[in-house]
Amino acid sequence: MQDRCQDIGSARDPAGVLLATLICSDEDCARELDLPVEDLGDLDHAACDCGCTLVLLAVAEETPVTPVTPVTVRVLALAA
Ligand SMILES: [Zn+2]
């Protein structure tokens, strides 16, 4: 599960961010995760849940896609 690692980025405002792909430096863990960050300096504080440091694999400019709001689906289902 990657949830705890991803919590690092989940509290941040996702608008206008870079998407950093990170991998745990521990080969036994090798957890990969994508973190949206406003600044690569934020990654200085990123660490895997196992306690090892995360290694930056790639950075992409990320324009977050607004997910289809589940509420809309629910309203349609109720109306049916
Ligand atoms: Zn790890």
PDB file of the backbone (N, CA, C, O) and the ligand in Angstrom, with CONECT records:
HET     ZN  A 101       1
ATOM      1  N   MET A   1       0.842  -1.195   0.000  1.00  0.00           N
ATOM      2  CA  MET A   1       0.000   0.000   0.000  1.00  0.00           C
ATOM      3  C   MET A   1       0.874   1.240   0.000  1.00  0.00           C
ATOM      4  O   MET A   1       1.893   1.298   0.688  1.00  0.00           O
ATOM      5  N   GLN A   2       0.470   2.219  -0.769  1.00  0.00           N
ATOM      6  CA  GLN A   2       1.270   3.424  -0.870  1.00  0.00           C
ATOM      7  C   GLN A   2       0.622   4.595  -0.139  1.00  0.00           C
ATOM      8  O   GLN A   2       1.137   5.712  -0.169  1.00  0.00           O
ATOM      9  N   ASP A   3      -0.473   4.348   0.497  1.00  0.00           N
ATOM     10  CA  ASP A   3      -1.256   5.448   1.049  1.00  0.00           C
ATOM     11  C   ASP A   3      -0.451   6.327   1.999  1.00  0.00           C
ATOM     12  O   ASP A   3      -0.520   7.555   1.940  1.00  0.00           O
ATOM     13  N   ARG A   4       0.310   5.681   2.873  1.00  0.00           N
ATOM     14  CA  ARG A   4       1.009   6.478   3.863  1.00  0.00           C
ATOM     15  C   ARG A   4       2.106   7.323   3.222  1.00  0.00           C
ATOM     16  O   ARG A   4       2.362   8.446   3.656  1.00  0.00           O
ATOM     17  N   CYS A   5       2.750   6.788   2.196  1.00  0.00           N
ATOM     18  CA  CYS A   5       3.749   7.589   1.493  1.00  0.00           C
ATOM     19  C   CYS A   5       3.083   8.771   0.803  1.00  0.00           C
ATOM     20  O   CYS A   5       3.616   9.881   0.810  1.00  0.00           O
ATOM     21  N   GLN A   6       1.956   8.541   0.227  1.00  0.00           N
ATOM     22  CA  GLN A   6       1.299   9.587  -0.544  1.00  0.00           C
ATOM     23  C   GLN A   6       0.714  10.664   0.350  1.00  0.00           C
ATOM     24  O   GLN A   6       0.390  11.754  -0.120  1.00  0.00           O
ATOM     25  N   ASP A   7       0.578  10.374   1.611  1.00  0.00           N
ATOM     26  CA  ASP A   7       0.081  11.393   2.528  1.00  0.00           C
ATOM     27  C   ASP A   7       0.993  12.612   2.560  1.00  0.00           C
ATOM     28  O   ASP A   7       0.567  13.713   2.911  1.00  0.00           O
ATOM     29  N   ILE A   8       2.247  12.403   2.192  1.00  0.00           N
ATOM     30  CA  ILE A   8       3.200  13.513   2.176  1.00  0.00           C
ATOM     31  C   ILE A   8       2.676  14.626   1.277  1.00  0.00           C
ATOM     32  O   ILE A   8       2.795  15.807   1.604  1.00  0.00           O
ATOM     33  N   GLY A   9       2.104  14.249   0.160  1.00  0.00           N
ATOM     34  CA  GLY A   9       1.679  15.260  -0.786  1.00  0.00           C
ATOM     35  C   GLY A   9       0.207  15.588  -0.712  1.00  0.00           C
ATOM     36  O   GLY A   9      -0.224  16.596  -1.271  1.00  0.00           O
ATOM     37  N   SER A  10      -0.565  14.777  -0.047  1.00  0.00           N
ATOM     38  CA  SER A  10      -2.006  14.926  -0.129  1.00  0.00           C
ATOM     39  C   SER A  10      -2.501  16.177   0.580  1.00  0.00           C
ATOM     40  O   SER A  10      -3.596  16.659   0.292  1.00  0.00           O
ATOM     41  N   ALA A  11      -1.716  16.703   1.494  1.00  0.00           N
ATOM     42  CA  ALA A  11      -2.171  17.865   2.248  1.00  0.00           C
ATOM     43  C   ALA A  11      -1.912  19.163   1.491  1.00  0.00           C
ATOM     44  O   ALA A  11      -2.346  20.235   1.911  1.00  0.00           O
ATOM     45  N   ARG A  12      -1.209  19.056   0.387  1.00  0.00           N
ATOM     46  CA  ARG A  12      -0.837  20.268  -0.329  1.00  0.00           C
ATOM     47  C   ARG A  12      -1.899  20.644  -1.361  1.00  0.00           C
ATOM     48  O   ARG A  12      -2.655  19.805  -1.850  1.00  0.00           O
ATOM     49  N   ASP A  13      -1.920  21.902  -1.662  1.00  0.00           N
ATOM     50  CA  ASP A  13      -2.782  22.375  -2.729  1.00  0.00           C
ATOM     51  C   ASP A  13      -2.275  21.797  -4.045  1.00  0.00           C
ATOM     52  O   ASP A  13      -1.128  22.049  -4.414  1.00  0.00           O
ATOM     53  N   PRO A  14      -3.074  21.045  -4.750  1.00  0.00           N
ATOM     54  CA  PRO A  14      -2.599  20.369  -5.955  1.00  0.00           C
ATOM     55  C   PRO A  14      -2.515  21.279  -7.177  1.00  0.00           C
ATOM     56  O   PRO A  14      -2.132  20.819  -8.253  1.00  0.00           O
ATOM     57  N   ALA A  15      -2.856  22.532  -7.041  1.00  0.00           N
ATOM     58  CA  ALA A  15      -2.889  23.415  -8.208  1.00  0.00           C
ATOM     59  C   ALA A  15      -1.485  23.795  -8.653  1.00  0.00           C
ATOM     60  O   ALA A  15      -0.664  24.228  -7.844  1.00  0.00           O
ATOM     61  N   GLY A  16      -1.217  23.635  -9.926  1.00  0.00           N
ATOM     62  CA  GLY A  16       0.032  24.088 -10.500  1.00  0.00           C
ATOM     63  C   GLY A  16       1.248  23.457  -9.887  1.00  0.00           C
ATOM     64  O   GLY A  16       2.083  24.147  -9.302  1.00  0.00           O
ATOM     65  N   VAL A  17       1.360  22.165 -10.013  1.00  0.00           N
ATOM     66  CA  VAL A  17       2.428  21.468  -9.318  1.00  0.00           C
ATOM     67  C   VAL A  17       3.295  20.692 -10.295  1.00  0.00           C
ATOM     68  O   VAL A  17       2.961  20.505 -11.465  1.00  0.00           O
ATOM     69  N   LEU A  18       4.398  20.259  -9.769  1.00  0.00           N
ATOM     70  CA  LEU A  18       5.233  19.302 -10.472  1.00  0.00           C
ATOM     71  C   LEU A  18       4.886  17.926  -9.932  1.00  0.00           C
ATOM     72  O   LEU A  18       4.551  17.762  -8.759  1.00  0.00           O
ATOM     73  N   LEU A  19       4.975  16.947 -10.812  1.00  0.00           N
ATOM     74  CA  LEU A  19       4.733  15.591 -10.365  1.00  0.00           C
ATOM     75  C   LEU A  19       6.079  14.876 -10.314  1.00  0.00           C
ATOM     76  O   LEU A  19       6.697  14.604 -11.343  1.00  0.00           O
ATOM     77  N   ALA A  20       6.506  14.585  -9.121  1.00  0.00           N
ATOM     78  CA  ALA A  20       7.790  13.935  -8.917  1.00  0.00           C
ATOM     79  C   ALA A  20       7.577  12.440  -8.733  1.00  0.00           C
ATOM     80  O   ALA A  20       6.792  12.005  -7.891  1.00  0.00           O
ATOM     81  N   THR A  21       8.287  11.672  -9.531  1.00  0.00           N
ATOM     82  CA  THR A  21       8.239  10.229  -9.373  1.00  0.00           C
ATOM     83  C   THR A  21       9.427   9.806  -8.522  1.00  0.00           C
ATOM     84  O   THR A  21      10.581  10.069  -8.861  1.00  0.00           O
ATOM     85  N   LEU A  22       9.128   9.162  -7.438  1.00  0.00           N
ATOM     86  CA  LEU A  22      10.152   8.795  -6.464  1.00  0.00           C
ATOM     87  C   LEU A  22      10.158   7.292  -6.262  1.00  0.00           C
ATOM     88  O   LEU A  22       9.149   6.612  -6.447  1.00  0.00           O
ATOM     89  N   ILE A  23      11.315   6.797  -5.881  1.00  0.00           N
ATOM     90  CA  ILE A  23      11.398   5.384  -5.525  1.00  0.00           C
ATOM     91  C   ILE A  23      12.183   5.267  -4.237  1.00  0.00           C
ATOM     92  O   ILE A  23      13.135   6.013  -4.006  1.00  0.00           O
ATOM     93  N   CYS A  24      11.789   4.342  -3.414  1.00  0.00           N
ATOM     94  CA  CYS A  24      12.472   4.120  -2.148  1.00  0.00           C
ATOM     95  C   CYS A  24      13.883   3.603  -2.419  1.00  0.00           C
ATOM     96  O   CYS A  24      14.099   2.777  -3.306  1.00  0.00           O
ATOM     97  N   SER A  25      14.831   4.104  -1.642  1.00  0.00           N
ATOM     98  CA  SER A  25      16.220   3.706  -1.845  1.00  0.00           C
ATOM     99  C   SER A  25      16.502   2.310  -1.280  1.00  0.00           C
ATOM    100  O   SER A  25      17.566   1.741  -1.524  1.00  0.00           O
ATOM    101  N   ASP A  26      15.567   1.778  -0.544  1.00  0.00           N
ATOM    102  CA  ASP A  26      15.733   0.440   0.013  1.00  0.00           C
ATOM    103  C   ASP A  26      15.262  -0.584  -1.018  1.00  0.00           C
ATOM    104  O   ASP A  26      14.090  -0.603  -1.396  1.00  0.00           O
ATOM    105  N   GLU A  27      16.174  -1.426  -1.463  1.00  0.00           N
ATOM    106  CA  GLU A  27      15.815  -2.397  -2.509  1.00  0.00           C
ATOM    107  C   GLU A  27      14.750  -3.370  -2.044  1.00  0.00           C
ATOM    108  O   GLU A  27      13.966  -3.870  -2.851  1.00  0.00           O
ATOM    109  N   ASP A  28      14.718  -3.641  -0.754  1.00  0.00           N
ATOM    110  CA  ASP A  28      13.710  -4.565  -0.239  1.00  0.00           C
ATOM    111  C   ASP A  28      12.320  -3.949  -0.254  1.00  0.00           C
ATOM    112  O   ASP A  28      11.309  -4.652  -0.234  1.00  0.00           O
ATOM    113  N   CYS A  29      12.290  -2.638  -0.289  1.00  0.00           N
ATOM    114  CA  CYS A  29      11.012  -1.933  -0.301  1.00  0.00           C
ATOM    115  C   CYS A  29      10.678  -1.548  -1.737  1.00  0.00           C
ATOM    116  O   CYS A  29       9.655  -1.953  -2.290  1.00  0.00           O
ATOM    117  N   ALA A  30      11.583  -0.743  -2.332  1.00  0.00           N
ATOM    118  CA  ALA A  30      11.452  -0.349  -3.740  1.00  0.00           C
ATOM    119  C   ALA A  30      10.083   0.239  -4.052  1.00  0.00           C
ATOM    120  O   ALA A  30       9.552   0.072  -5.150  1.00  0.00           O
ATOM    121  N   ARG A  31       9.536   0.916  -3.084  1.00  0.00           N
ATOM    122  CA  ARG A  31       8.217   1.506  -3.283  1.00  0.00           C
ATOM    123  C   ARG A  31       8.324   2.712  -4.215  1.00  0.00           C
ATOM    124  O   ARG A  31       9.159   3.595  -4.022  1.00  0.00           O
ATOM    125  N   GLU A  32       7.487   2.727  -5.194  1.00  0.00           N
ATOM    126  CA  GLU A  32       7.445   3.864  -6.108  1.00  0.00           C
ATOM    127  C   GLU A  32       6.203   4.680  -5.831  1.00  0.00           C
ATOM    128  O   GLU A  32       5.127   4.147  -5.562  1.00  0.00           O
ATOM    129  N   LEU A  33       6.376   5.973  -5.902  1.00  0.00           N
ATOM    130  CA  LEU A  33       5.198   6.811  -5.725  1.00  0.00           C
ATOM    131  C   LEU A  33       5.363   8.110  -6.483  1.00  0.00           C
ATOM    132  O   LEU A  33       6.474   8.573  -6.739  1.00  0.00           O
ATOM    133  N   ASP A  34       4.237   8.678  -6.831  1.00  0.00           N
ATOM    134  CA  ASP A  34       4.219   9.970  -7.494  1.00  0.00           C
ATOM    135  C   ASP A  34       3.744  11.006  -6.489  1.00  0.00           C
ATOM    136  O   ASP A  34       2.682  10.876  -5.881  1.00  0.00           O
ATOM    137  N   LEU A  35       4.556  12.025  -6.335  1.00  0.00           N
ATOM    138  CA  LEU A  35       4.208  13.086  -5.393  1.00  0.00           C
ATOM    139  C   LEU A  35       4.027  14.398  -6.129  1.00  0.00           C
ATOM    140  O   LEU A  35       4.939  14.839  -6.829  1.00  0.00           O
ATOM    141  N   PRO A  36       2.885  15.026  -5.992  1.00  0.00           N
ATOM    142  CA  PRO A  36       2.732  16.379  -6.515  1.00  0.00           C
ATOM    143  C   PRO A  36       3.391  17.361  -5.561  1.00  0.00           C
ATOM    144  O   PRO A  36       3.077  17.383  -4.371  1.00  0.00           O
ATOM    145  N   VAL A  37       4.286  18.158  -6.071  1.00  0.00           N
ATOM    146  CA  VAL A  37       4.979  19.139  -5.238  1.00  0.00           C
ATOM    147  C   VAL A  37       4.995  20.477  -5.950  1.00  0.00           C
ATOM    148  O   VAL A  37       5.024  20.546  -7.178  1.00  0.00           O
ATOM    149  N   GLU A  38       4.975  21.527  -5.167  1.00  0.00           N
ATOM    150  CA  GLU A  38       5.057  22.862  -5.754  1.00  0.00           C
ATOM    151  C   GLU A  38       6.493  23.213  -6.075  1.00  0.00           C
ATOM    152  O   GLU A  38       6.772  23.977  -6.999  1.00  0.00           O
ATOM    153  N   ASP A  39       7.394  22.649  -5.306  1.00  0.00           N
ATOM    154  CA  ASP A  39       8.806  22.962  -5.463  1.00  0.00           C
ATOM    155  C   ASP A  39       9.596  21.699  -5.159  1.00  0.00           C
ATOM    156  O   ASP A  39       9.273  20.952  -4.235  1.00  0.00           O
ATOM    157  N   LEU A  40      10.627  21.474  -5.943  1.00  0.00           N
ATOM    158  CA  LEU A  40      11.413  20.261  -5.719  1.00  0.00           C
ATOM    159  C   LEU A  40      12.077  20.265  -4.345  1.00  0.00           C
ATOM    160  O   LEU A  40      12.448  19.212  -3.826  1.00  0.00           O
ATOM    161  N   GLY A  41      12.222  21.442  -3.763  1.00  0.00           N
ATOM    162  CA  GLY A  41      12.776  21.523  -2.415  1.00  0.00           C
ATOM    163  C   GLY A  41      11.913  20.799  -1.390  1.00  0.00           C
ATOM    164  O   GLY A  41      12.391  20.376  -0.337  1.00  0.00           O
ATOM    165  N   ASP A  42      10.623  20.667  -1.724  1.00  0.00           N
ATOM    166  CA  ASP A  42       9.733  19.946  -0.819  1.00  0.00           C
ATOM    167  C   ASP A  42      10.162  18.499  -0.659  1.00  0.00           C
ATOM    168  O   ASP A  42       9.879  17.860   0.355  1.00  0.00           O
ATOM    169  N   LEU A  43      10.846  17.993  -1.671  1.00  0.00           N
ATOM    170  CA  LEU A  43      11.235  16.586  -1.637  1.00  0.00           C
ATOM    171  C   LEU A  43      12.351  16.324  -0.634  1.00  0.00           C
ATOM    172  O   LEU A  43      12.637  15.176  -0.293  1.00  0.00           O
ATOM    173  N   ASP A  44      12.979  17.399  -0.165  1.00  0.00           N
ATOM    174  CA  ASP A  44      14.005  17.210   0.852  1.00  0.00           C
ATOM    175  C   ASP A  44      13.422  16.561   2.103  1.00  0.00           C
ATOM    176  O   ASP A  44      14.128  15.916   2.878  1.00  0.00           O
ATOM    177  N   HIS A  45      12.133  16.747   2.277  1.00  0.00           N
ATOM    178  CA  HIS A  45      11.494  16.238   3.481  1.00  0.00           C
ATOM    179  C   HIS A  45      10.765  14.922   3.206  1.00  0.00           C
ATOM    180  O   HIS A  45      10.151  14.344   4.102  1.00  0.00           O
ATOM    181  N   ALA A  46      10.840  14.463   1.970  1.00  0.00           N
ATOM    182  CA  ALA A  46      10.113  13.255   1.626  1.00  0.00           C
ATOM    183  C   ALA A  46      10.889  12.022   2.070  1.00  0.00           C
ATOM    184  O   ALA A  46      12.094  11.909   1.846  1.00  0.00           O
ATOM    185  N   ALA A  47      10.190  11.131   2.687  1.00  0.00           N
ATOM    186  CA  ALA A  47      10.801   9.878   3.092  1.00  0.00           C
ATOM    187  C   ALA A  47       9.770   8.770   2.962  1.00  0.00           C
ATOM    188  O   ALA A  47       8.572   8.977   3.153  1.00  0.00           O
ATOM    189  N   CYS A  48      10.265   7.606   2.637  1.00  0.00           N
ATOM    190  CA  CYS A  48       9.375   6.462   2.540  1.00  0.00           C
ATOM    191  C   CYS A  48       8.876   6.088   3.926  1.00  0.00           C
ATOM    192  O   CYS A  48       9.514   6.383   4.937  1.00  0.00           O
ATOM    193  N   ASP A  49       7.745   5.445   3.951  1.00  0.00           N
ATOM    194  CA  ASP A  49       7.172   5.023   5.215  1.00  0.00           C
ATOM    195  C   ASP A  49       8.071   4.027   5.942  1.00  0.00           C
ATOM    196  O   ASP A  49       7.974   3.870   7.159  1.00  0.00           O
ATOM    197  N   CYS A  50       8.944   3.355   5.194  1.00  0.00           N
ATOM    198  CA  CYS A  50       9.843   2.383   5.820  1.00  0.00           C
ATOM    199  C   CYS A  50      11.017   3.087   6.484  1.00  0.00           C
ATOM    200  O   CYS A  50      11.801   2.447   7.185  1.00  0.00           O
ATOM    201  N   GLY A  51      11.152   4.392   6.276  1.00  0.00           N
ATOM    202  CA  GLY A  51      12.200   5.138   6.942  1.00  0.00           C
ATOM    203  C   GLY A  51      13.383   5.461   6.051  1.00  0.00           C
ATOM    204  O   GLY A  51      14.256   6.238   6.437  1.00  0.00           O
ATOM    205  N   CYS A  52      13.422   4.877   4.867  1.00  0.00           N
ATOM    206  CA  CYS A  52      14.522   5.149   3.951  1.00  0.00           C
ATOM    207  C   CYS A  52      14.223   6.408   3.139  1.00  0.00           C
ATOM    208  O   CYS A  52      13.085   6.868   3.053  1.00  0.00           O
ATOM    209  N   THR A  53      15.272   6.935   2.558  1.00  0.00           N
ATOM    210  CA  THR A  53      15.082   8.112   1.732  1.00  0.00           C
ATOM    211  C   THR A  53      14.471   7.721   0.403  1.00  0.00           C
ATOM    212  O   THR A  53      14.573   6.577  -0.039  1.00  0.00           O
ATOM    213  N   LEU A  54      13.844   8.681  -0.213  1.00  0.00           N
ATOM    214  CA  LEU A  54      13.271   8.477  -1.531  1.00  0.00           C
ATOM    215  C   LEU A  54      14.197   9.080  -2.573  1.00  0.00           C
ATOM    216  O   LEU A  54      14.743  10.167  -2.386  1.00  0.00           O
ATOM    217  N   VAL A  55      14.364   8.366  -3.657  1.00  0.00           N
ATOM    218  CA  VAL A  55      15.225   8.820  -4.740  1.00  0.00           C
ATOM    219  C   VAL A  55      14.353   9.343  -5.872  1.00  0.00           C
ATOM    220  O   VAL A  55      13.389   8.699  -6.285  1.00  0.00           O
ATOM    221  N   LEU A  56      14.707  10.512  -6.357  1.00  0.00           N
ATOM    222  CA  LEU A  56      13.928  11.123  -7.426  1.00  0.00           C
ATOM    223  C   LEU A  56      14.227  10.433  -8.753  1.00  0.00           C
ATOM    224  O   LEU A  56      15.376  10.376  -9.190  1.00  0.00           O
ATOM    225  N   LEU A  57      13.194   9.917  -9.378  1.00  0.00           N
ATOM    226  CA  LEU A  57      13.354   9.238 -10.662  1.00  0.00           C
ATOM    227  C   LEU A  57      13.076  10.174 -11.824  1.00  0.00           C
ATOM    228  O   LEU A  57      13.801  10.187 -12.819  1.00  0.00           O
ATOM    229  N   ALA A  58      12.024  10.951 -11.682  1.00  0.00           N
ATOM    230  CA  ALA A  58      11.612  11.812 -12.791  1.00  0.00           C
ATOM    231  C   ALA A  58      10.731  12.921 -12.263  1.00  0.00           C
ATOM    232  O   ALA A  58      10.107  12.802 -11.208  1.00  0.00           O
ATOM    233  N   VAL A  59      10.696  13.996 -13.019  1.00  0.00           N
ATOM    234  CA  VAL A  59       9.814  15.108 -12.674  1.00  0.00           C
ATOM    235  C   VAL A  59       9.032  15.485 -13.918  1.00  0.00           C
ATOM    236  O   VAL A  59       9.596  15.616 -15.005  1.00  0.00           O
ATOM    237  N   ALA A  60       7.753  15.657 -13.755  1.00  0.00           N
ATOM    238  CA  ALA A  60       6.915  16.080 -14.863  1.00  0.00           C
ATOM    239  C   ALA A  60       6.062  17.247 -14.412  1.00  0.00           C
ATOM    240  O   ALA A  60       5.665  17.341 -13.250  1.00  0.00           O
ATOM    241  N   GLU A  61       5.791  18.131 -15.351  1.00  0.00           N
ATOM    242  CA  GLU A  61       4.839  19.188 -15.028  1.00  0.00           C
ATOM    243  C   GLU A  61       3.459  18.576 -15.041  1.00  0.00           C
ATOM    244  O   GLU A  61       3.055  17.901 -15.988  1.00  0.00           O
ATOM    245  N   GLU A  62       2.766  18.828 -13.983  1.00  0.00           N
ATOM    246  CA  GLU A  62       1.478  18.178 -13.819  1.00  0.00           C
ATOM    247  C   GLU A  62       0.376  19.211 -13.750  1.00  0.00           C
ATOM    248  O   GLU A  62       0.383  20.099 -12.897  1.00  0.00           O
ATOM    249  N   THR A  63      -0.564  19.083 -14.654  1.00  0.00           N
ATOM    250  CA  THR A  63      -1.787  19.858 -14.539  1.00  0.00           C
ATOM    251  C   THR A  63      -2.856  18.908 -14.043  1.00  0.00           C
ATOM    252  O   THR A  63      -3.359  18.073 -14.794  1.00  0.00           O
ATOM    253  N   PRO A  64      -3.194  19.039 -12.795  1.00  0.00           N
ATOM    254  CA  PRO A  64      -4.130  18.079 -12.220  1.00  0.00           C
ATOM    255  C   PRO A  64      -5.453  18.051 -12.971  1.00  0.00           C
ATOM    256  O   PRO A  64      -6.036  19.092 -13.277  1.00  0.00           O
ATOM    257  N   VAL A  65      -5.900  16.876 -13.253  1.00  0.00           N
ATOM    258  CA  VAL A  65      -7.190  16.718 -13.894  1.00  0.00           C
ATOM    259  C   VAL A  65      -8.244  16.663 -12.811  1.00  0.00           C
ATOM    260  O   VAL A  65      -8.173  15.855 -11.886  1.00  0.00           O
ATOM    261  N   THR A  66      -9.203  17.524 -12.944  1.00  0.00           N
ATOM    262  CA  THR A  66     -10.281  17.505 -11.959  1.00  0.00           C
ATOM    263  C   THR A  66     -11.095  16.234 -12.165  1.00  0.00           C
ATOM    264  O   THR A  66     -11.674  16.026 -13.231  1.00  0.00           O
ATOM    265  N   PRO A  67     -11.135  15.408 -11.168  1.00  0.00           N
ATOM    266  CA  PRO A  67     -11.875  14.154 -11.332  1.00  0.00           C
ATOM    267  C   PRO A  67     -13.369  14.408 -11.484  1.00  0.00           C
ATOM    268  O   PRO A  67     -13.919  15.373 -10.953  1.00  0.00           O
ATOM    269  N   VAL A  68     -13.986  13.530 -12.210  1.00  0.00           N
ATOM    270  CA  VAL A  68     -15.439  13.625 -12.330  1.00  0.00           C
ATOM    271  C   VAL A  68     -16.029  13.476 -10.933  1.00  0.00           C
ATOM    272  O   VAL A  68     -15.756  12.513 -10.217  1.00  0.00           O
ATOM    273  N   THR A  69     -16.827  14.439 -10.581  1.00  0.00           N
ATOM    274  CA  THR A  69     -17.332  14.467  -9.215  1.00  0.00           C
ATOM    275  C   THR A  69     -18.294  13.307  -8.979  1.00  0.00           C
ATOM    276  O   THR A  69     -19.314  13.189  -9.657  1.00  0.00           O
ATOM    277  N   PRO A  70     -17.965  12.467  -8.027  1.00  0.00           N
ATOM    278  CA  PRO A  70     -18.850  11.319  -7.745  1.00  0.00           C
ATOM    279  C   PRO A  70     -20.253  11.760  -7.368  1.00  0.00           C
ATOM    280  O   PRO A  70     -21.216  11.020  -7.572  1.00  0.00           O
ATOM    281  N   VAL A  71     -20.374  12.965  -6.817  1.00  0.00           N
ATOM    282  CA  VAL A  71     -21.695  13.453  -6.415  1.00  0.00           C
ATOM    283  C   VAL A  71     -22.630  13.490  -7.610  1.00  0.00           C
ATOM    284  O   VAL A  71     -23.810  13.157  -7.503  1.00  0.00           O
ATOM    285  N   THR A  72     -22.082  13.905  -8.767  1.00  0.00           N
ATOM    286  CA  THR A  72     -22.920  13.990  -9.961  1.00  0.00           C
ATOM    287  C   THR A  72     -23.464  12.611 -10.317  1.00  0.00           C
ATOM    288  O   THR A  72     -24.635  12.463 -10.666  1.00  0.00           O
ATOM    289  N   VAL A  73     -22.605  11.617 -10.225  1.00  0.00           N
ATOM    290  CA  VAL A  73     -23.029  10.264 -10.543  1.00  0.00           C
ATOM    291  C   VAL A  73     -24.128   9.813  -9.590  1.00  0.00           C
ATOM    292  O   VAL A  73     -25.094   9.153  -9.972  1.00  0.00           O
ATOM    293  N   ARG A  74     -23.939  10.196  -8.343  1.00  0.00           N
ATOM    294  CA  ARG A  74     -24.910   9.779  -7.325  1.00  0.00           C
ATOM    295  C   ARG A  74     -26.266  10.441  -7.600  1.00  0.00           C
ATOM    296  O   ARG A  74     -27.310   9.800  -7.474  1.00  0.00           O
ATOM    297  N   VAL A  75     -26.245  11.714  -7.974  1.00  0.00           N
ATOM    298  CA  VAL A  75     -27.500  12.416  -8.230  1.00  0.00           C
ATOM    299  C   VAL A  75     -28.233  11.778  -9.405  1.00  0.00           C
ATOM    300  O   VAL A  75     -29.452  11.607  -9.373  1.00  0.00           O
ATOM    301  N   LEU A  76     -27.472  11.428 -10.443  1.00  0.00           N
ATOM    302  CA  LEU A  76     -28.084  10.810 -11.604  1.00  0.00           C
ATOM    303  C   LEU A  76     -28.701   9.459 -11.226  1.00  0.00           C
ATOM    304  O   LEU A  76     -29.771   9.091 -11.711  1.00  0.00           O
ATOM    305  N   ALA A  77     -28.005   8.735 -10.352  1.00  0.00           N
ATOM    306  CA  ALA A  77     -28.501   7.437  -9.961  1.00  0.00           C
ATOM    307  C   ALA A  77     -29.790   7.560  -9.168  1.00  0.00           C
ATOM    308  O   ALA A  77     -30.705   6.748  -9.301  1.00  0.00           O
ATOM    309  N   LEU A  78     -29.840   8.600  -8.336  1.00  0.00           N
ATOM    310  CA  LEU A  78     -31.050   8.804  -7.535  1.00  0.00           C
ATOM    311  C   LEU A  78     -32.220   9.204  -8.414  1.00  0.00           C
ATOM    312  O   LEU A  78     -33.365   8.840  -8.143  1.00  0.00           O
ATOM    313  N   ALA A  79     -31.925   9.962  -9.479  1.00  0.00           N
ATOM    314  CA  ALA A  79     -32.983  10.450 -10.362  1.00  0.00           C
ATOM    315  C   ALA A  79     -33.542   9.343 -11.240  1.00  0.00           C
ATOM    316  O   ALA A  79     -34.671   9.434 -11.722  1.00  0.00           O
ATOM    317  N   ALA A  80     -32.751   8.301 -11.446  1.00  0.00           N
ATOM    318  CA  ALA A  80     -33.172   7.232 -12.337  1.00  0.00           C
ATOM    319  C   ALA A  80     -34.289   6.388 -11.703  1.00  0.00           C
ATOM    320  O   ALA A  80     -34.768   5.436 -12.318  1.00  0.00           O
TER     321      ALA A  80
HETATM  322 ZN    ZN A 101      10.522   2.190   1.535  1.00  0.00          ZN2+
END
